[in-house]
Amino acid sequence: MPEIAEIENLRSNSALVVQGPTASGKSGLALELAERLGGVVINADAMQVYQGIPIITAAPSAQDKQRAKHELYEIFPPHKNGNVAEWLDLAVEAVRLALRDGHVPIITGGTGFYIESLVKGISPIPPTKEESKQKTEEIFCRGGLQAAYAYLQEIDEAGAGMVRQNDTTRVRRALEIKLDTGKSIAEWFKLPLIKRLPEVEFRTISLLPELKELEARCARRFDLMMEQGALSEVRELLKLKPDANLPVMKAIGVPELAAYLRGDTSLEEAVEQAKLHTRQYAKRQLTWFRNRR
């Protein structure tokens, strides 16, 4: 981590990035820095953008938001299927507004692809037209994720090879791009990246605990989530009857506790599965961030 003196010696066009795996302590550090520097905390976590699951996603509490301004948390309804392009538009605006008002933008989260798109740039894919989005939605409605992925393989084999077949958001995005532009997402990704904030100097702080420590933190945090009411949160979410393929339904803890609420497993087993999946996810994040140091 940079020395505090170095962090405080920021230019008027500087922004901080506090990144790391889940349960690494990045949200707490970002909040401390925001208080110290007069900063604005900007979310870069793909799950914390959704409403209805603040406990499961460890979103900032009301008390945290009183201590410093927070942006891009719980901004999308549960039925929304957000993507990096939408988040990036909002993040660029939030960073520029913070700098304009004399505040330090502090971007924090564990979604590395979101952070890289902001700091390093994003492929020059044009915004997809509403017609293409509607056609993609019809494909999903007719046959679900499996059929949508099969269709993507049929019309864009290269693009299908770049996304996981169980990743609803990216399958949807790859289909939209192919239908809208006629080009594969693989072709677009070969083009030079475009920086949306070339005028901003980003300084990055990476929190990368040892794996055993991180796994212990993940377990403790999920126990705390259960104490705070994670089960009731998932119960209320299920009352909305959201599509199982929506991102909000894939947040770690939601499918596991939903299985218990359906009577498919015991609460103890549901909690253990959620902890296991959290550890696995944290390990993947740890590897990802370490490889980009």
Contacts in CASP RR format, 6 or more apart in sequence:
PFRMAT RR
TARGET T0000
AUTHOR 0000-0000-0000
METHOD contacts of the structure
MODEL  1
MPEIAEIENLRSNSALVVQGPTASGKSGLALELAERLGGVVINADAMQVY
QGIPIITAAPSAQDKQRAKHELYEIFPPHKNGNVAEWLDLAVEAVRLALR
DGHVPIITGGTGFYIESLVKGISPIPPTKEESKQKTEEIFCRGGLQAAYA
YLQEIDEAGAGMVRQNDTTRVRRALEIKLDTGKSIAEWFKLPLIKRLPEV
EFRTISLLPELKELEARCARRFDLMMEQGALSEVRELLKLKPDANLPVMK
AIGVPELAAYLRGDTSLEEAVEQAKLHTRQYAKRQLTWFRNRR
1 205 0 8 1.000
1 207 0 8 1.000
2 203 0 8 1.000
2 205 0 8 1.000
4 36 0 8 1.000
7 16 0 8 1.000
7 33 0 8 1.000
7 37 0 8 1.000
7 203 0 8 1.000
7 205 0 8 1.000
8 36 0 8 1.000
8 37 0 8 1.000
10 16 0 8 1.000
10 37 0 8 1.000
10 104 0 8 1.000
10 203 0 8 1.000
11 201 0 8 1.000
12 99 0 8 1.000
12 102 0 8 1.000
13 99 0 8 1.000
13 199 0 8 1.000
13 200 0 8 1.000
13 201 0 8 1.000
14 104 0 8 1.000
14 200 0 8 1.000
14 201 0 8 1.000
14 202 0 8 1.000
14 203 0 8 1.000
15 95 0 8 1.000
15 98 0 8 1.000
15 99 0 8 1.000
15 104 0 8 1.000
15 105 0 8 1.000
15 106 0 8 1.000
15 107 0 8 1.000
15 197 0 8 1.000
15 200 0 8 1.000
15 201 0 8 1.000
15 202 0 8 1.000
15 203 0 8 1.000
16 30 0 8 1.000
16 33 0 8 1.000
16 37 0 8 1.000
16 104 0 8 1.000
16 105 0 8 1.000
16 106 0 8 1.000
16 107 0 8 1.000
16 202 0 8 1.000
16 203 0 8 1.000
16 204 0 8 1.000
16 205 0 8 1.000
17 44 0 8 1.000
17 106 0 8 1.000
17 107 0 8 1.000
17 108 0 8 1.000
17 115 0 8 1.000
17 119 0 8 1.000
17 202 0 8 1.000
17 203 0 8 1.000
17 204 0 8 1.000
17 205 0 8 1.000
18 26 0 8 1.000
18 29 0 8 1.000
18 30 0 8 1.000
18 33 0 8 1.000
18 106 0 8 1.000
18 107 0 8 1.000
18 108 0 8 1.000
18 109 0 8 1.000
18 205 0 8 1.000
18 207 0 8 1.000
19 26 0 8 1.000
19 44 0 8 1.000
19 108 0 8 1.000
19 109 0 8 1.000
19 110 0 8 1.000
19 112 0 8 1.000
19 115 0 8 1.000
19 204 0 8 1.000
19 205 0 8 1.000
19 206 0 8 1.000
19 207 0 8 1.000
19 289 0 8 1.000
20 26 0 8 1.000
20 109 0 8 1.000
20 110 0 8 1.000
20 206 0 8 1.000
20 207 0 8 1.000
20 208 0 8 1.000
20 285 0 8 1.000
20 286 0 8 1.000
20 289 0 8 1.000
21 110 0 8 1.000
21 207 0 8 1.000
21 208 0 8 1.000
21 209 0 8 1.000
21 214 0 8 1.000
21 281 0 8 1.000
21 282 0 8 1.000
21 283 0 8 1.000
21 285 0 8 1.000
21 286 0 8 1.000
21 289 0 8 1.000
22 58 0 8 1.000
22 110 0 8 1.000
22 218 0 8 1.000
22 221 0 8 1.000
22 278 0 8 1.000
22 281 0 8 1.000
22 282 0 8 1.000
22 285 0 8 1.000
23 58 0 8 1.000
23 214 0 8 1.000
23 217 0 8 1.000
23 218 0 8 1.000
23 221 0 8 1.000
23 278 0 8 1.000
23 282 0 8 1.000
24 207 0 8 1.000
24 208 0 8 1.000
24 209 0 8 1.000
24 214 0 8 1.000
24 217 0 8 1.000
24 282 0 8 1.000
25 207 0 8 1.000
25 217 0 8 1.000
26 108 0 8 1.000
26 109 0 8 1.000
26 110 0 8 1.000
26 207 0 8 1.000
27 41 0 8 1.000
27 58 0 8 1.000
27 60 0 8 1.000
27 64 0 8 1.000
27 108 0 8 1.000
27 109 0 8 1.000
29 108 0 8 1.000
29 205 0 8 1.000
29 207 0 8 1.000
30 41 0 8 1.000
30 106 0 8 1.000
30 108 0 8 1.000
31 41 0 8 1.000
31 60 0 8 1.000
31 64 0 8 1.000
31 67 0 8 1.000
31 68 0 8 1.000
33 39 0 8 1.000
33 104 0 8 1.000
33 106 0 8 1.000
34 40 0 8 1.000
34 41 0 8 1.000
34 67 0 8 1.000
34 68 0 8 1.000
34 69 0 8 1.000
34 104 0 8 1.000
34 106 0 8 1.000
35 67 0 8 1.000
35 68 0 8 1.000
37 104 0 8 1.000
37 106 0 8 1.000
38 68 0 8 1.000
38 103 0 8 1.000
38 104 0 8 1.000
39 68 0 8 1.000
39 69 0 8 1.000
39 98 0 8 1.000
39 103 0 8 1.000
39 104 0 8 1.000
39 105 0 8 1.000
39 106 0 8 1.000
40 68 0 8 1.000
40 69 0 8 1.000
40 70 0 8 1.000
40 71 0 8 1.000
40 94 0 8 1.000
40 98 0 8 1.000
40 103 0 8 1.000
40 104 0 8 1.000
40 105 0 8 1.000
40 106 0 8 1.000
41 60 0 8 1.000
41 68 0 8 1.000
41 69 0 8 1.000
41 70 0 8 1.000
41 71 0 8 1.000
41 106 0 8 1.000
41 108 0 8 1.000
42 70 0 8 1.000
42 71 0 8 1.000
42 72 0 8 1.000
42 91 0 8 1.000
42 94 0 8 1.000
42 95 0 8 1.000
42 98 0 8 1.000
42 105 0 8 1.000
42 106 0 8 1.000
42 107 0 8 1.000
42 108 0 8 1.000
43 49 0 8 1.000
43 70 0 8 1.000
43 71 0 8 1.000
43 72 0 8 1.000
43 73 0 8 1.000
43 108 0 8 1.000
43 109 0 8 1.000
44 72 0 8 1.000
44 87 0 8 1.000
44 91 0 8 1.000
44 107 0 8 1.000
44 108 0 8 1.000
44 109 0 8 1.000
44 110 0 8 1.000
44 111 0 8 1.000
44 112 0 8 1.000
44 114 0 8 1.000
44 115 0 8 1.000
44 118 0 8 1.000
45 57 0 8 1.000
45 108 0 8 1.000
45 109 0 8 1.000
45 110 0 8 1.000
45 111 0 8 1.000
45 114 0 8 1.000
46 84 0 8 1.000
46 87 0 8 1.000
46 111 0 8 1.000
46 114 0 8 1.000
46 247 0 8 1.000
47 53 0 8 1.000
47 56 0 8 1.000
47 57 0 8 1.000
47 247 0 8 1.000
47 248 0 8 1.000
47 251 0 8 1.000
48 54 0 8 1.000
48 57 0 8 1.000
48 58 0 8 1.000
48 59 0 8 1.000
48 73 0 8 1.000
48 74 0 8 1.000
48 109 0 8 1.000
49 72 0 8 1.000
49 73 0 8 1.000
49 74 0 8 1.000
49 75 0 8 1.000
49 76 0 8 1.000
49 82 0 8 1.000
49 87 0 8 1.000
50 57 0 8 1.000
50 74 0 8 1.000
50 76 0 8 1.000
50 77 0 8 1.000
50 78 0 8 1.000
50 80 0 8 1.000
50 247 0 8 1.000
50 248 0 8 1.000
50 251 0 8 1.000
51 74 0 8 1.000
51 75 0 8 1.000
51 76 0 8 1.000
51 77 0 8 1.000
51 78 0 8 1.000
52 74 0 8 1.000
52 78 0 8 1.000
52 233 0 8 1.000
52 236 0 8 1.000
52 237 0 8 1.000
52 248 0 8 1.000
53 59 0 8 1.000
53 78 0 8 1.000
53 233 0 8 1.000
53 234 0 8 1.000
53 237 0 8 1.000
53 248 0 8 1.000
53 251 0 8 1.000
53 254 0 8 1.000
54 61 0 8 1.000
54 74 0 8 1.000
54 233 0 8 1.000
55 225 0 8 1.000
55 228 0 8 1.000
55 229 0 8 1.000
55 230 0 8 1.000
55 233 0 8 1.000
56 225 0 8 1.000
56 230 0 8 1.000
56 233 0 8 1.000
56 234 0 8 1.000
56 251 0 8 1.000
56 252 0 8 1.000
56 253 0 8 1.000
56 254 0 8 1.000
57 251 0 8 1.000
58 221 0 8 1.000
58 225 0 8 1.000
59 73 0 8 1.000
59 74 0 8 1.000
60 70 0 8 1.000
60 73 0 8 1.000
64 70 0 8 1.000
69 103 0 8 1.000
71 94 0 8 1.000
71 98 0 8 1.000
72 87 0 8 1.000
72 90 0 8 1.000
72 91 0 8 1.000
72 94 0 8 1.000
75 90 0 8 1.000
76 82 0 8 1.000
78 237 0 8 1.000
78 240 0 8 1.000
78 242 0 8 1.000
78 246 0 8 1.000
78 248 0 8 1.000
79 240 0 8 1.000
79 242 0 8 1.000
79 243 0 8 1.000
79 246 0 8 1.000
79 248 0 8 1.000
80 246 0 8 1.000
80 248 0 8 1.000
81 168 0 8 1.000
81 169 0 8 1.000
81 172 0 8 1.000
81 246 0 8 1.000
81 247 0 8 1.000
82 169 0 8 1.000
82 247 0 8 1.000
83 169 0 8 1.000
83 172 0 8 1.000
83 173 0 8 1.000
84 113 0 8 1.000
84 114 0 8 1.000
84 117 0 8 1.000
84 122 0 8 1.000
85 122 0 8 1.000
85 125 0 8 1.000
85 127 0 8 1.000
85 173 0 8 1.000
87 114 0 8 1.000
88 114 0 8 1.000
88 117 0 8 1.000
88 118 0 8 1.000
88 122 0 8 1.000
88 196 0 8 1.000
91 107 0 8 1.000
91 114 0 8 1.000
91 118 0 8 1.000
92 118 0 8 1.000
92 196 0 8 1.000
92 197 0 8 1.000
94 105 0 8 1.000
95 105 0 8 1.000
95 107 0 8 1.000
95 118 0 8 1.000
95 197 0 8 1.000
95 200 0 8 1.000
96 197 0 8 1.000
98 104 0 8 1.000
98 105 0 8 1.000
99 105 0 8 1.000
99 200 0 8 1.000
105 200 0 8 1.000
107 115 0 8 1.000
107 118 0 8 1.000
109 115 0 8 1.000
110 285 0 8 1.000
112 285 0 8 1.000
112 288 0 8 1.000
112 289 0 8 1.000
116 292 0 8 1.000
118 196 0 8 1.000
118 197 0 8 1.000
118 202 0 8 1.000
119 202 0 8 1.000
119 204 0 8 1.000
120 193 0 8 1.000
120 195 0 8 1.000
121 193 0 8 1.000
121 194 0 8 1.000
121 195 0 8 1.000
121 196 0 8 1.000
122 193 0 8 1.000
122 194 0 8 1.000
122 196 0 8 1.000
123 188 0 8 1.000
123 189 0 8 1.000
123 191 0 8 1.000
123 193 0 8 1.000
123 194 0 8 1.000
124 188 0 8 1.000
124 191 0 8 1.000
124 192 0 8 1.000
124 193 0 8 1.000
124 194 0 8 1.000
125 177 0 8 1.000
125 181 0 8 1.000
125 185 0 8 1.000
125 188 0 8 1.000
126 180 0 8 1.000
126 181 0 8 1.000
128 176 0 8 1.000
128 177 0 8 1.000
128 179 0 8 1.000
128 180 0 8 1.000
128 181 0 8 1.000
129 180 0 8 1.000
132 176 0 8 1.000
132 179 0 8 1.000
132 180 0 8 1.000
133 176 0 8 1.000
135 179 0 8 1.000
136 148 0 8 1.000
136 172 0 8 1.000
136 175 0 8 1.000
136 176 0 8 1.000
136 179 0 8 1.000
139 147 0 8 1.000
139 148 0 8 1.000
139 151 0 8 1.000
139 175 0 8 1.000
140 147 0 8 1.000
140 148 0 8 1.000
140 172 0 8 1.000
140 245 0 8 1.000
144 245 0 8 1.000
145 165 0 8 1.000
145 166 0 8 1.000
145 168 0 8 1.000
145 171 0 8 1.000
145 245 0 8 1.000
146 165 0 8 1.000
148 171 0 8 1.000
148 172 0 8 1.000
148 175 0 8 1.000
149 160 0 8 1.000
149 165 0 8 1.000
149 171 0 8 1.000
151 175 0 8 1.000
152 159 0 8 1.000
152 160 0 8 1.000
152 163 0 8 1.000
152 171 0 8 1.000
152 174 0 8 1.000
152 175 0 8 1.000
152 178 0 8 1.000
153 160 0 8 1.000
155 178 0 8 1.000
156 174 0 8 1.000
156 175 0 8 1.000
156 178 0 8 1.000
156 184 0 8 1.000
156 185 0 8 1.000
156 186 0 8 1.000
158 184 0 8 1.000
158 186 0 8 1.000
158 187 0 8 1.000
159 174 0 8 1.000
159 178 0 8 1.000
159 184 0 8 1.000
159 185 0 8 1.000
159 186 0 8 1.000
160 174 0 8 1.000
161 186 0 8 1.000
162 174 0 8 1.000
162 185 0 8 1.000
162 186 0 8 1.000
162 189 0 8 1.000
163 170 0 8 1.000
163 171 0 8 1.000
163 173 0 8 1.000
163 174 0 8 1.000
163 185 0 8 1.000
164 170 0 8 1.000
165 171 0 8 1.000
168 245 0 8 1.000
168 246 0 8 1.000
168 247 0 8 1.000
168 250 0 8 1.000
169 247 0 8 1.000
173 185 0 8 1.000
174 184 0 8 1.000
174 185 0 8 1.000
177 183 0 8 1.000
177 184 0 8 1.000
177 185 0 8 1.000
177 188 0 8 1.000
178 184 0 8 1.000
178 185 0 8 1.000
181 188 0 8 1.000
206 289 0 8 1.000
206 293 0 8 1.000
208 286 0 8 1.000
208 289 0 8 1.000
208 290 0 8 1.000
208 293 0 8 1.000
209 217 0 8 1.000
209 286 0 8 1.000
211 283 0 8 1.000
211 286 0 8 1.000
214 279 0 8 1.000
214 282 0 8 1.000
214 283 0 8 1.000
214 286 0 8 1.000
215 279 0 8 1.000
215 282 0 8 1.000
215 283 0 8 1.000
218 275 0 8 1.000
218 278 0 8 1.000
218 279 0 8 1.000
218 282 0 8 1.000
219 275 0 8 1.000
219 278 0 8 1.000
219 279 0 8 1.000
221 278 0 8 1.000
222 230 0 8 1.000
222 253 0 8 1.000
222 271 0 8 1.000
222 274 0 8 1.000
222 275 0 8 1.000
222 278 0 8 1.000
226 271 0 8 1.000
230 253 0 8 1.000
230 257 0 8 1.000
231 257 0 8 1.000
231 260 0 8 1.000
231 261 0 8 1.000
231 267 0 8 1.000
234 253 0 8 1.000
234 254 0 8 1.000
234 257 0 8 1.000
234 258 0 8 1.000
234 261 0 8 1.000
235 261 0 8 1.000
237 248 0 8 1.000
237 249 0 8 1.000
237 254 0 8 1.000
238 258 0 8 1.000
238 261 0 8 1.000
242 248 0 8 1.000
242 249 0 8 1.000
243 249 0 8 1.000
248 254 0 8 1.000
249 255 0 8 1.000
249 258 0 8 1.000
252 274 0 8 1.000
252 277 0 8 1.000
252 278 0 8 1.000
252 281 0 8 1.000
253 274 0 8 1.000
253 277 0 8 1.000
253 278 0 8 1.000
256 270 0 8 1.000
256 271 0 8 1.000
256 273 0 8 1.000
256 274 0 8 1.000
256 277 0 8 1.000
257 270 0 8 1.000
257 274 0 8 1.000
259 265 0 8 1.000
259 270 0 8 1.000
259 273 0 8 1.000
260 266 0 8 1.000
260 267 0 8 1.000
260 269 0 8 1.000
260 270 0 8 1.000
265 273 0 8 1.000
END
